[in-house]
């Protein structure tokens, strides 16, 4: 019986030894991975510090550029803004007067244009032959003459027309009488 408890002890010892070796190997793997990770972590930390300092330098550089640009251009901008404000105030004062002058000029121009149209119509009327002017004055309402002149010319036309009809009537009566008395034309004149 004695060999069996030893044998069980050997088996237990071997199992424990294998486990211990396995644990030692796991610990060594873990240590190597930990060393690699620590090395990577230090490298990353170094890169972060370098990039952070580079960013700080860039920010300071651009801040200095912005400050110098602001210092050099701000007076120019303020001066330009002041000039623009003065121009706007000037325009605010003078534009209403200029607008009034433009309105009056427009009125004068329109009146001049109307006068020109009237003068052209008068010239066309004066260049029209006398017979056409008389015909237009007597028979239409569109003649550019005064109503008094129209009335006078129409009354004269009526008078001349009536006299012409009267003379024609007398001549016709004479012709009828000569025809009735069988007078030869040209032998005796009608009395």
LOTI-567757 format. One record per atom (N, C-alpha, C, CB): residue number from 1; residue in one letter; x, y, z. Coordinates in steps of 0.2 Angstrom, whole numbers, always signed. Atoms other than C-alpha are relative to their C-alpha. Glycine has a CB too. Layout:
N
   num   residuo    east   north      up
   NUM         a       X       Y       Z
...
This chain:
191
   num   residuo    east   north      up
     1         x      +4      -6      +0
     1         x      +0      +0      +0
     1         x      +4      +6      +0
     1         x      -4      +0      +6
     2         x      -4      -5      +0
     2         x     +14     +11      +2
     2         x      +1      +3      -7
     2         x      +6      -1      +4
     3         x      -2      -3      +7
     3         x     +18     +13     -17
     3         x      -6      +4      -2
     3         x      +2      -5      -4
     4         x      +5      -3      +3
     4         x      +1     +19     -21
     4         x      -1      +7      +3
     4         x      -7      -3      +1
     5         x      +1      -6      -2
     5         x      +0     +34     -10
     5         x      +6      +5      -3
     5         x      +0      +1      +8
     6         x      -5      -4      +3
     6         x     +17     +39     -17
     6         x      -1      +2      -7
     6         x      +7      -4      +1
     7         x      +2      -1      +7
     7         x     +11     +37     -34
     7         x      -5      +6      -1
     7         x      -3      -6      -3
     8         x      +5      -6      +1
     8         x      -4     +49     -31
     8         x      +4      +6      +2
     8         x      -5      -2      +5
     9         x      -3      -6      -2
     9         x      +8     +61     -23
     9         x      +4      +2      -6
     9         x      +4      -1      +6
    10         x      -4      -1      +6
    10         x     +19     +60     -38
    10         x      -4      +3      -6
    10         x      +4      -6      -3
    11         x      +5      -3      +5
    11         x      +4     +63     -50
    11         x      -2      +7      +2
    11         x      -6      -5      +0
    12         x      +2      -7      -2
    12         x      -1     +78     -39
    12         x      +5      +5      -1
    12         x      -3      -1      +7
    13         x      -5      -4      +1
    13         x     +16     +84     -39
    13         x      +2      +2      -7
    13         x      +7      -3      +3
    14         x      -1      -1      +7
    14         x     +18     +83     -58
    14         x      -6      +5      -2
    14         x      +0      -7      -4
    15         x      +5      -4      +2
    15         x      +1     +91     -60
    15         x      +1      +7      +2
    15         x      -7      -2      +2
    16         x      -2      -6      -3
    16         x      +6    +105     -49
    16         x      +6      +4      -3
    16         x      +1      +0      +8
    17         x      -6      -3      +3
    17         x     +23    +107     -57
    17         x      -2      +3      -7
    17         x      +5      -6      -1
    18         x      +2      -2      +7
    18         x     +14    +108     -75
    18         x      -4      +7      +1
    18         x      -4      -6      -3
    19         x      +4      -6      -1
    19         x      +2    +121     -68
    19         x      +5      +6      +1
    19         x      -5      -1      +5
    20         x      -4      -5      -2
    20         x     +16    +131     -61
    20         x      +4      +2      -6
    20         x      +5      -3      +6
    21         x      -4      -1      +6
    21         x     +26    +130     -77
    21         x      -4      +4      -5
    21         x      +3      -6      -3
    22         x      +4      -4      +4
    22         x     +11    +136     -86
    22         x      -1      +7      +2
    22         x      -7      -4      -1
    23         x      +1      -7      -3
    23         x      +8    +150     -74
    23         x      +6      +4      -1
    23         x      -2      -1      +7
    24         x      -6      -4      +2
    24         x     +26    +155     -76
    24         x      +1      +3      -7
    24         x      +6      -4      +2
    25         x      +0      -2      +7
    25         x     +25    +155     -94
    25         x      -5      +6      -2
    25         x      -1      -6      -5
    26         x      +5      -5      +1
    26         x      +9    +165     -94
    26         x      +2      +7      +3
    26         x      -7      -2      +4
    27         x      -3      -7      -3
    27         x     +17    +178     -82
    27         x      +5      +3      -4
    27         x      +3      -2      +7
    28         x      -5      -2      +5
    28         x     +32    +179     -94
    28         x      -3      +3      -6
    28         x      +5      -5      -2
    29         x      +4      -3      +6
    29         x     +20    +182    -109
    29         x      -3      +7      +2
    29         x      -5      -5      -2
    30         x      +3      -6      -2
    30         x     +11    +195     -99
    30         x      +5      +5      +1
    30         x      -4      -2      +7
    31         x      -6      -4      -2
    31         x     +27    +203     -93
    31         x      +2      +3      -7
    31         x      +5      -3      +4
    32         x      -3      -2      +6
    32         x     +33    +204    -111
    32         x      -5      +5      -4
    32         x      +2      -6      -5
    33         x      +5      -4      +3
    33         x     +16    +211    -118
    33         x      +0      +7      +4
    33         x      -7      -4      +1
    34         x      +0      -6      -4
    34         x     +16    +223    -103
    34         x      +6      +5      -2
    34         x      +0      -1      +7
    35         x      -6      -4      +1
    35         x     +34    +229    -107
    35         x      -1      +3      -7
    35         x      +6      -4      -1
    36         x      +1      -3      +7
    36         x     +29    +232    -126
    36         x      -6      +5      +1
    36         x      -3      -6      -5
    37         x      +5      -5      +0
    37         x     +13    +241    -121
    37         x      +2      +6      +4
    37         x      -6      -3      +4
    38         x      -3      -6      -3
    38         x     +23    +252    -109
    38         x      +4      +4      -4
    38         x      +4      -2      +7
    39         x      -4      -4      +5
    39         x     +35    +256    -122
    39         x      -4      +4      -5
    39         x      +5      -6      -4
    40         x      +5      -3      +4
    40         x     +21    +260    -134
    40         x      -3      +6      +3
    40         x      -6      -5      -3
    41         x      +3      -6      -4
    41         x     +13    +271    -121
    41         x      +5      +5      +1
    41         x      -3      -3      +7
    42         x      -5      -5      -1
    42         x     +29    +280    -118
    42         x      +1      +4      -7
    42         x      +7      -3      +3
    43         x      -1      -3      +7
    43         x     +31    +283    -137
    43         x      -6      +4      -1
    43         x      +1      -6      -5
    44         x      +6      -4      +1
    44         x     +13    +289    -138
    44         x      +0      +6      +4
    44         x      -6      -4      +1
    45         x      +0      -5      -5
    45         x     +15    +300    -123
    45         x      +5      +5      -3
    45         x      +2      -2      +7
    46         x      -5      -5      +3
    46         x     +31    +308    -131
    46         x      -3      +3      -6
    46         x      +7      -4      -2
    47         x      +3      -3      +6
    47         x     +22    +310    -148
    47         x      -5      +6      +2
    47         x      -3      -5      -4
    48         x      +5      -5      -2
    48         x      +8    +319    -139
    48         x      +3      +6      +3
    48         x      -5      -3      +6
    49         x      -3      -6      -2
    49         x     +19    +331    -130
    49         x      +4      +4      -5
    49         x      +6      -2      +6
    50         x      -3      -4      +6
    50         x     +29    +335    -146
    50         x      -6      +3      -4
    50         x      +4      -5      -4
    51         x      +5      -3      +4
    51         x     +13    +338    -155
    51         x      -4      +6      +3
    51         x      -6      -5      -2
    52         x      +3      -5      -4
    52         x      +6    +348    -141
    52         x      +4      +6      +0
    52         x      -2      -2      +7
    53         x      -5      -6      +0
    53         x     +21    +359    -141
    53         x      +0      +3      -7
    53         x      +7      -2      +3
    54         x      +0      -3      +7
    54         x     +21    +361    -160
    54         x      -7      +4      -1
    54         x      +0      -6      -5
    55         x      +7      -4      +1
    55         x      +2    +366    -159
    55         x      +1      +6      +4
    55         x      -6      -5      +3
    56         x      +0      -6      -4
    56         x      +6    +378    -145
    56         x      +4      +6      -4
    56         x      +3      -1      +7
    57         x      -4      -5      +4
    57         x     +20    +386    -156
    57         x      -4      +3      -6
    57         x      +6      -4      -2
    58         x      +3      -3      +6
    58         x      +9    +387    -171
    58         x      -6      +5      +2
    58         x      -4      -6      -4
    59         x      +5      -5      -2
    59         x      -5    +395    -161
    59         x      +3      +7      +2
    59         x      -4      -3      +6
    60         x      -3      -7      -2
    60         x      +7    +408    -154
    60         x      +2      +3      -6
    60         x      +6      -2      +5
    61         x      -2      -3      +6
    61         x     +14    +411    -171
    61         x      -6      +3      -4
    61         x      +3      -5      -5
    62         x      +6      -3      +3
    62         x      -3    +414    -179
    62         x      -4      +5      +4
    62         x      -5      -6      -2
    63         x      +3      -6      -4
    63         x      -9    +424    -164
    63         x      +4      +6      -1
    63         x      +0      -3      +8
    64         x      -4      -6      +1
    64         x      +6    +435    -166
    64         x      -2      +3      -7
    64         x      +7      -2      +0
    65         x      +2      -3      +7
    65         x      +2    +437    -185
    65         x      -7      +3      +0
    65         x      +0      -6      -5
    66         x      +6      -3      +0
    66         x     -16    +440    -181
    66         x      +0      +7      +4
    66         x      -5      -4      +4
    67         x      +0      -6      -4
    67         x     -12    +453    -168
    67         x      +4      +6      -4
    67         x      +4      -1      +7
    68         x      -3      -5      +4
    68         x      +0    +462    -180
    68         x      -4      +2      -5
    68         x      +7      -3      -3
    69         x      +4      -2      +6
    69         x     -12    +462    -194
    69         x      -6      +4      +3
    69         x      -3      -7      -3
    70         x      +6      -4      -3
    70         x     -26    +468    -182
    70         x      +3      +7      +2
    70         x      -2      -3      +6
    71         x      -3      -6      -2
    71         x     -14    +482    -176
    71         x      +1      +4      -6
    71         x      +6      -1      +4
    72         x      -2      -4      +6
    72         x      -9    +487    -194
    72         x      -7      +2      -4
    72         x      +5      -4      -4
    73         x      +5      -2      +5
    73         x     -26    +486    -203
    73         x      -6      +3      +4
    73         x      -3      -7      -2
    74         x      +6      -3      -3
    74         x     -38    +492    -189
    74         x      +0      +7      +0
    74         x      +1      -2      +8
    75         x      +1      -7      +1
    75         x     -33    +510    -190
    75         x      -2      +2      -7
    75         x      +7      +3      +1
    76         x      +3      -1      +7
    76         x     -36    +509    -209
    76         x      -7      -1      -1
    76         x      +4      -5      -5
    77         x      +8      +1      +1
    77         x     -53    +501    -207
    77         x      -3      +5      +4
    77         x      -1      -7      +4
    78         x      +3      -5      -3
    78         x     -57    +514    -194
    78         x      -1      +6      -4
    78         x      +3      +1      +7
    79         x      +0      -6      +4
    79         x     -52    +528    -205
    79         x      -4      -1      -6
    79         x      +8      +1      -3
    80         x      +5      +2      +5
    80         x     -61    +520    -220
    80         x      -7      +1      +2
    80         x      +1      -6      -4
    81         x      +7      +0      -2
    81         x     -77    +518    -210
    81         x      -2      +7      +2
    81         x      +0      -4      +7
    82         x      +1      -7      -1
    82         x     -75    +536    -204
    82         x      -2      +4      -6
    82         x      +6      +3      +4
    83         x      +1      -3      +7
    83         x     -74    +542    -222
    83         x      -6      -2      -3
    83         x      +6      -1      -5
    84         x      +7      +2      +3
    84         x     -89    +532    -227
    84         x      -5      +3      +4
    84         x      +0      -8      +0
    85         x      +5      -3      -4
    85         x     -99    +538    -213
    85         x      -1      +8      -2
    85         x      +1      +0      +8
    86         x      +0      -7      +2
    86         x     -94    +556    -218
    86         x      -4      +1      -7
    86         x      +7      +3      +0
    87         x      +3      +0      +7
    87         x     -99    +552    -236
    87         x      -8      -1      +1
    87         x      +3      -5      -5
    88         x      +7      +2      -1
    88         x    -116    +545    -230
    88         x      -3      +6      +3
    88         x      -1      -6      +4
    89         x      +4      -6      -3
    89         x    -120    +560    -220
    89         x      +0      +6      -5
    89         x      +5      +3      +6
    90         x      +0      -5      +6
    90         x    -115    +572    -235
    90         x      -6      -2      -4
    90         x      +6      +0      -3
    91         x      +6      +2      +5
    91         x    -127    +562    -246
    91         x      -7      +0      +3
    91         x      +1      -8      -2
    92         x      +6      -1      -3
    92         x    -140    +562    -233
    92         x      -3      +7      +0
    92         x      +0      -3      +7
    93         x      +2      -7      +1
    93         x    -140    +581    -233
    93         x      -1      +2      -7
    93         x      +6      +4      +3
    94         x      +0      -3      +6
    94         x    -138    +584    -251
    94         x      -5      -4      -5
    94         x      +7      +0      -3
    95         x      +4      +4      +4
    95         x    -148    +570    -259
    95         x      -7      +2      -1
    95         x      -1      -7      +2
    96         x      +7      -2      +1
    96         x    -166    +577    -256
    96         x      +0      +6      -4
    96         x      -3      +2      +7
    97         x      -1      -6      +4
    97         x    -160    +594    -263
    97         x      +1      -2      -8
    97         x      +5      +5      +2
    98         x      -1      +2      +7
    98         x    -153    +585    -279
    98         x      -6      -3      -3
    98         x      +6      -5      +0
    99         x      +6      +3      +2
    99         x    -169    +575    -280
    99         x      -5      +5      -2
    99         x      -3      -5      +5
   100         x      +4      -6      +2
   100         x    -179    +591    -280
   100         x      +2      +3      -6
   100         x      -1      +5      +6
   101         x      -3      -3      +6
   101         x    -168    +598    -293
   101         x      -1      -4      -6
   101         x      +8      +2      +0
   102         x      +2      +5      +6
   102         x    -170    +582    -304
   102         x      -7      +1      -2
   102         x      +2      -7      +2
   103         x      +7      +0      +1
   103         x    -189    +583    -302
   103         x      -1      +7      -4
   103         x      -4      +0      +6
   104         x      +2      -7      +4
   104         x    -189    +602    -308
   104         x      +3      -1      -7
   104         x      +3      +6      +4
   105         x      -3      +0      +7
   105         x    -177    +598    -322
   105         x      -5      -5      -4
   105         x      +7      -3      +0
   106         x      +5      +5      +4
   106         x    -189    +583    -327
   106         x      -6      +4      -2
   106         x      -2      -6      +4
   107         x      +6      -4      +2
   107         x    -204    +595    -327
   107         x      +2      +5      -6
   107         x      -2      +4      +6
   108         x      -2      -5      +5
   108         x    -194    +608    -337
   108         x      +1      -4      -7
   108         x      +6      +4      +1
   109         x      -1      +5      +6
   109         x    -189    +594    -350
   109         x      -7      -2      -3
   109         x      +4      -6      +2
   110         x      +7      +2      +3
   110         x    -207    +588    -351
   110         x      -4      +6      -3
   110         x      -4      -3      +6
   111         x      +4      -6      +3
   111         x    -214    +606    -354
   111         x      +4      +1      -6
   111         x      +1      +6      +5
   112         x      -4      -1      +6
   112         x    -200    +608    -367
   112         x      -2      -4      -5
   112         x      +7      +0      +1
   113         x      +2      +5      +5
   113         x    -205    +592    -375
   113         x      -7      +1      -3
   113         x      +1      -7      +3
   114         x      +7      -2      +2
   114         x    -223    +597    -375
   114         x      +0      +6      -5
   114         x      -5      +1      +6
   115         x      +0      -6      +4
   115         x    -219    +614    -382
   115         x      +3      -2      -7
   115         x      +4      +5      +3
   116         x      -3      +2      +6
   116         x    -208    +606    -396
   116         x      -6      -4      -4
   116         x      +6      -5      +1
   117         x      +5      +4      +4
   117         x    -223    +594    -401
   117         x      -5      +5      -2
   117         x      -3      -5      +5
   118         x      +5      -6      +2
   118         x    -235    +610    -401
   118         x      +3      +3      -6
   118         x      -1      +4      +6
   119         x      -3      -4      +5
   119         x    -222    +619    -412
   119         x      +0      -4      -7
   119         x      +7      +3      +2
   120         x      -1      +5      +6
   120         x    -220    +604    -424
   120         x      -7      +0      -3
   120         x      +2      -7      +2
   121         x      +6      +0      +2
   121         x    -239    +603    -425
   121         x      -2      +7      -4
   121         x      -5      -1      +5
   122         x      +1      -7      +3
   122         x    -240    +622    -429
   122         x      +3      +1      -7
   122         x      +2      +6      +5
   123         x      -3      -1      +6
   123         x    -227    +621    -442
   123         x      -3      -5      -6
   123         x      +8      -2      +1
   124         x      +3      +4      +4
   124         x    -235    +606    -450
   124         x      -7      +3      -3
   124         x      -2      -7      +3
   125         x      +7      -3      +2
   125         x    -252    +616    -450
   125         x      +2      +6      -5
   125         x      -3      +3      +6
   126         x      -1      -5      +4
   126         x    -243    +631    -458
   126         x      +3      -2      -7
   126         x      +5      +5      +3
   127         x      -3      +3      +6
   127         x    -234    +620    -471
   127         x      -6      -3      -5
   127         x      +5      -5      +1
   128         x      +5      +3      +4
   128         x    -251    +613    -477
   128         x      -3      +5      -4
   128         x      -6      -2      +5
   129         x      +2      -5      +5
   129         x    -258    +621    -493
   129         x      -7      +4      +3
   129         x      -2      -3      -6
   130         x      +5      -4      -2
   130         x    -271    +635    -490
   130         x      -7      -4      -1
   130         x      -1      +6      -3
   131         x      +6      +3      +2
   131         x    -285    +625    -498
   131         x      -2      -6      +5
   131         x      -1      -3      -7
   132         x      +1      +5      -5
   132         x    -282    +610    -486
   132         x      -2      +2      +6
   132         x      +6      -5      +0
   133         x      +2      -3      -7
   133         x    -282    +621    -471
   133         x      -7      +2      +0
   133         x      +5      +6      +1
   134         x      +7      -2      +0
   134         x    -298    +629    -476
   134         x      -5      -6      +0
   134         x      -2      +5      -6
   135         x      +4      +6      +0
   135         x    -306    +612    -480
   135         x      +0      -3      +7
   135         x      +2      -5      -5
   136         x      +0      +4      -7
   136         x    -300    +605    -463
   136         x      -3      +5      +5
   136         x      +7      -1      +2
   137         x      +3      -5      -5
   137         x    -306    +621    -453
   137         x      -7      +0      -1
   137         x      +3      +7      -1
   138         x      +7      -1      +1
   138         x    -323    +622    -461
   138         x      -4      -7      +1
   138         x      -1      +2      -7
   139         x      +4      +7      +0
   139         x    -328    +603    -462
   139         x      +2      -4      +6
   139         x      +1      -3      -6
   140         x      -1      +5      -5
   140         x    -319    +595    -447
   140         x      +1      +4      +7
   140         x      +7      -4      -1
   141         x      -1      -3      -7
   141         x    -317    +599    -428
   141         x      +7      +0      +2
   141         x      -4      -3      +5
   142         x      -7      +1      -2
   142         x    -298    +594    -428
   142         x      +5      +6      -2
   142         x      +2      -6      -2
   143         x      -5      -5      +2
   143         x    -291    +610    -435
   143         x      +3      +4      +6
   143         x      -4      +5      -5
   144         x      -3      -3      -6
   144         x    -279    +619    -423
   144         x      -1      +8      -1
   144         x      +7      -2      +0
   145         x      +1      -7      +0
   145         x    -287    +636    -424
   145         x      -5      +1      +5
   145         x      -3      +2      -7
   146         x      +5      -2      -5
   146         x    -298    +646    -412
   146         x      -7      -2      -2
   146         x      +1      +7      +2
   147         x      +7      +1      +2
   147         x    -317    +642    -411
   147         x      -3      +7      -4
   147         x      -4      -1      +6
   148         x      +2      -7      +3
   148         x    -319    +661    -416
   148         x      +1      -1      -8
   148         x      +3      +6      +3
   149         x      -2      +0      +7
   149         x    -310    +658    -432
   149         x      -4      -5      -4
   149         x      +8      -2      -1
   150         x      +4      +5      +3
   150         x    -319    +642    -436
   150         x      -7      +2      -2
   150         x      +0      -6      +5
   151         x      +7      -2      +1
   151         x    -336    +650    -434
   151         x      +0      +6      -5
   151         x      -2      +4      +7
   152         x      -1      -5      +5
   152         x    -330    +665    -445
   152         x      +0      -3      -7
   152         x      +5      +5      +1
   153         x      -1      +3      +7
   153         x    -324    +654    -459
   153         x      -6      -4      -2
   153         x      +6      -5      +0
   154         x      +6      +3      +2
   154         x    -339    +643    -458
   154         x      -6      +4      -2
   154         x      -3      -5      +6
   155         x      +5      -5      +2
   155         x    -351    +658    -459
   155         x      +2      +3      -7
   155         x      +0      +6      +5
   156         x      -2      -3      +7
   156         x    -341    +665    -474
   156         x      -1      -6      -5
   156         x      +7      +2      +0
   157         x      +1      +5      +4
   157         x    -342    +648    -482
   157         x      -7      -1      -2
   157         x      +3      -7      +2
   158         x      +8      +1      +1
   158         x    -361    +647    -479
   158         x      -2      +6      -5
   158         x      -3      +0      +6
   159         x      +2      -5      +4
   159         x    -363    +664    -487
   159         x      +2      +0      -7
   159         x      +3      +7      +3
   160         x      -2      +1      +7
   160         x    -352    +661    -502
   160         x      -4      -6      -3
   160         x      +8      -2      +0
   161         x      +4      +6      +2
   161         x    -361    +644    -504
   161         x      -7      +2      -2
   161         x      +0      -6      +5
   162         x      +7      -2      +1
   162         x    -378    +652    -503
   162         x      +0      +5      -6
   162         x      -3      +4      +6
   163         x      +0      -5      +6
   163         x    -373    +666    -516
   163         x      +1      -4      -6
   163         x      +6      +5      +1
   164         x      -1      +5      +5
   164         x    -366    +652    -527
   164         x      -6      -3      -2
   164         x      +6      -5      +1
   165         x      +6      +3      +1
   165         x    -382    +643    -526
   165         x      -5      +5      -3
   165         x      -3      -4      +6
   166         x      +5      -5      +2
   166         x    -392    +659    -529
   166         x      +2      +2      -7
   166         x      +0      +6      +4
   167         x      -2      -1      +7
   167         x    -382    +663    -545
   167         x      -1      -5      -4
   167         x      +8      +2      +0
   168         x      +1      +5      +4
   168         x    -383    +646    -551
   168         x      -8      -1      -1
   168         x      +2      -7      +3
   169         x      +7      +0      +1
   169         x    -402    +647    -548
   169         x      -2      +5      -6
   169         x      -4      +1      +6
   170         x      +1      -5      +5
   170         x    -403    +663    -558
   170         x      +2      -2      -7
   170         x      +3      +7      +2
   171         x      -2      +2      +6
   171         x    -393    +656    -572
   171         x      -4      -6      -3
   171         x      +7      -3      +0
   172         x      +5      +6      +2
   172         x    -404    +640    -573
   172         x      -6      +3      -2
   172         x      -1      -5      +6
   173         x      +7      -3      +2
   173         x    -420    +651    -574
   173         x      +1      +3      -6
   173         x      -2      +5      +6
   174         x      -1      -3      +7
   174         x    -412    +661    -588
   174         x      +0      -5      -6
   174         x      +6      +4      +0
   175         x      +0      +5      +5
   175         x    -408    +645    -597
   175         x      -7      -3      -2
   175         x      +5      -5      +2
   176         x      +6      +3      +1
   176         x    -425    +638    -595
   176         x      -4      +5      -4
   176         x      -4      -1      +7
   177         x      +4      -5      +4
   177         x    -433    +655    -601
   177         x      +2      +0      -7
   177         x      +0      +6      +3
   178         x      -2      +0      +7
   178         x    -422    +655    -616
   178         x      -2      -6      -4
   178         x      +8      +1      +0
   179         x      +2      +6      +3
   179         x    -426    +637    -620
   179         x      -8      +1      -2
   179         x      +1      -6      +4
   180         x      +7      +0      +1
   180         x    -445    +641    -619
   180         x      -1      +5      -6
   180         x      -3      +3      +6
   181         x      +1      -5      +5
   181         x    -443    +656    -630
   181         x      +3      -2      -7
   181         x      +2      +7      +2
   182         x      -4      +3      +5
   182         x    -433    +646    -642
   182         x      +5      +5      -3
   182         x      -5      -1      -6
   183         x      -5      -4      +2
   183         x    -419    +658    -642
   183         x      +6      -4      -2
   183         x      +2      +5      +6
   184         x      -6      +3      +1
   184         x    -403    +653    -650
   184         x      +6      +3      +4
   184         x      +2      +1      -8
   185         x      -6      -2      -5
   185         x    -388    +653    -639
   185         x      +5      +5      -4
   185         x      +3      -6      +3
   186         x      -5      -4      +3
   186         x    -377    +667    -643
   186         x      -3      +6      -4
   186         x      +5      -4      -4
   187         x      +3      -5      +4
   187         x    -389    +678    -653
   187         x      -2      +6      +4
   187         x      -6      -3      -4
   188         x      +2      -6      -5
   188         x    -396    +688    -639
   188         x      +2      -2      +7
   188         x      -8      +1      -1
   189         x      -1      +1      -7
   189         x    -391    +689    -622
   189         x      -6      +1      +4
   189         x      +6      +5      +2
   190         x      +6      -1      -5
   190         x    -403    +687    -608
   190         x      +1      +7      +4
   190         x      +0      -6      +4
   191         x      -1      -6      -3
   191         x    -407    +703    -600
   191         x      -3      -1      +7
   191         x      -4      +5      -3
